[in-house]
């Protein structure tokens, strides 16, 4: 996984989502559809400009084929 300097947790979360999405070879539109969220919302998430609810974190984790704890482990490593 690519390294990024420590930033706001929203930025680190967005970076982790983007890296995982790219690993799965999904477009933003594909992932947004799988997660049941709007593509522009996902774009905001990946840029770190959204403060997500637990519901949307859970949806994204499931759409990325991982548990929420696995997703947060990626966030902590980024």
C-alpha positions as CSV (number, residue, x, y, z in Angstrom):
1,X,0.0,0.0,0.0
2,X,1.2,3.5,-0.9
3,X,2.4,5.7,2.0
4,X,0.9,9.1,2.7
5,X,1.9,11.5,5.3
6,X,-0.4,11.6,8.4
7,X,-3.3,13.9,7.8
8,X,-6.8,14.4,8.9
9,X,-8.6,11.1,9.5
10,X,-11.1,11.9,6.7
11,X,-8.2,12.2,4.3
12,X,-6.6,9.0,5.4
13,X,-9.9,7.2,5.2
14,X,-10.5,8.5,1.7
15,X,-7.0,7.4,0.7
16,X,-7.6,3.9,2.0
17,X,-10.9,3.6,0.2
18,X,-9.3,4.8,-3.1
19,X,-6.4,2.4,-2.8
20,X,-8.7,-0.5,-2.1
21,X,-11.1,0.5,-4.9
22,X,-8.2,0.6,-7.3
23,X,-6.9,-2.8,-6.1
24,X,-10.4,-4.2,-7.0
25,X,-10.2,-2.4,-10.4
26,X,-13.5,-0.6,-9.7
27,X,-14.5,2.8,-10.9
28,X,-15.9,5.3,-8.5
29,X,-19.3,4.7,-10.2
30,X,-19.0,0.9,-9.7
31,X,-18.1,1.3,-6.0
32,X,-20.8,3.9,-5.4
33,X,-23.4,1.6,-7.0
34,X,-22.3,-1.4,-4.9
35,X,-22.4,0.7,-1.7
36,X,-25.7,2.4,-2.5
37,X,-24.3,5.9,-2.4
38,X,-24.0,8.6,-5.0
39,X,-20.8,8.8,-7.1
40,X,-20.1,12.4,-6.2
41,X,-20.4,11.5,-2.5
42,X,-17.8,8.8,-3.0
43,X,-15.6,11.3,-4.8
44,X,-15.9,13.6,-1.8
45,X,-15.0,10.7,0.5
46,X,-11.9,9.9,-1.5
47,X,-10.8,13.5,-1.3
48,X,-11.3,13.6,2.4
49,X,-14.0,16.3,2.4
50,X,-16.8,14.1,3.9
51,X,-17.3,13.1,7.5
52,X,-19.0,9.7,7.0
53,X,-21.7,8.2,9.1
54,X,-21.2,4.7,10.5
55,X,-23.9,3.5,8.1
56,X,-21.9,4.7,5.1
57,X,-18.6,3.3,6.5
58,X,-20.3,-0.1,6.8
59,X,-21.7,0.1,3.3
60,X,-18.3,1.1,1.8
61,X,-16.5,-1.7,3.7
62,X,-19.0,-4.3,2.4
63,X,-18.8,-3.0,-1.1
64,X,-15.0,-3.2,-0.8
65,X,-15.3,-6.9,0.3
66,X,-13.9,-6.3,3.7
67,X,-15.0,-5.8,7.3
68,X,-15.1,-2.3,8.9
69,X,-12.2,-3.3,11.1
70,X,-10.1,-4.3,8.0
71,X,-10.9,-1.0,6.4
72,X,-9.8,0.9,9.5
73,X,-6.6,-1.1,9.6
74,X,-5.9,0.3,6.1
75,X,-6.7,3.8,7.4
76,X,-4.2,3.3,10.3
77,X,-1.5,2.2,7.9
78,X,-1.9,5.1,5.5
